[in-house]
Amino acid sequence: MPNDLRSLSIKYRGRFAPSPTGLLHFGSLVSALASYLDAKKHQGDWLIRIEDVDGTRCKESFATQILNTLHSYNLFSDEDLRTQSNHTQIYEQQLSNLKSKQLVFPCNCTRQSLAQNNGLHPSTCKSTTNQPHSWRLKASNAIYEYDDSIQGTLSFVDDLKNNTPILKRKDGYFSYQLAVVVDDHLQEITHLVRGADLIETTAQQLYLYDLFEWTPPNICHIPLITNKTGEKISKQNHAKPIKDSDLPTLLRALHYLEINLSSPQSIEEALKLAIDAWEPNKLRNIKYLPLEEQDQHFIS
């Protein structure tokens, strides 16, 4: 079934939500800029949220450093910072809501037992809450289709049939999938501008919006910056932290968003010019952008 997204007549509210598992790298700066520019182009609000729901990998020191770096590039949240680890009770309430509707099930399965199915968990298993267990969302035959203003029409036909994503892990931490939907709803986010690597999670999130009877935001996906082997620039793939308050770094990040400024004298001036120059249609149907030779210093 098609999914109706928010009308553009609603006040624009966008966000950037980094996970503090390391310092801010070049690929994350590009994503932050895209979401910021889109919000400001529409005279909207732009929020920063710290997605530290994974307590095993996230560190408060990284969150502080990420915020400091964003601020050094004049990227400030228009509202108070929201930190996921402060809101676990809300995620538990929404999980209980799904339990009451029998839309989730406990799972004792291990990675080893799922390896034969490429790590996927295609059906409800015979597990018990008497042993360590995660909570998984039941599979669905729901079909989604929507127009991504950058990637074009995206269809999700079989994405929910053979997968039962974890909403709460065995160690008690909530998953990104549940927390991001709850937070975006509570913060009244109307527009998401994020990396193309998250396209594969979109159907699961739209399905959760439907189960909660919430209106999803408009979603679009910018191209991923990739290394020479085609892997996205990320902490896992040895992306280096970027310098704070570095105009040349900012200009190179804008370049990958098809914004090429001639001679701004400051970060503040560059952002102002970039807002006027932001045209997501220039990125239409592009999912991957190789890191150019002159920018190889952004990775190890």
Secondary structure, 3 states (H helix, E strand, C coil): CCCCCCCCCCCCEEEECCCCCCCCEHHHHHHHHHHHHHHHHCCCEEEEEECCCCCCCCCHHHHHHHHHHHHHCCCCCCCCCEEHHHCHHHHHHHHHHHHHCCCEEEECCCHHHHHHHCCCCCCCCCCCCCCCCEEEECCCCCCEEEEECCCEEEEECCCCCCCCCEEECCCCCECHHHHHHHHHHHCCCCEEEEEHHHHHHHHHHHHHHHHHCCCCCEEEEECEEECCCCCECCCCCCECECCCCCHHHHHHHHHCCCCCCCCCCCHHHHHHHHHHHCCHHHHCCCCEEECCHHHHHHEC
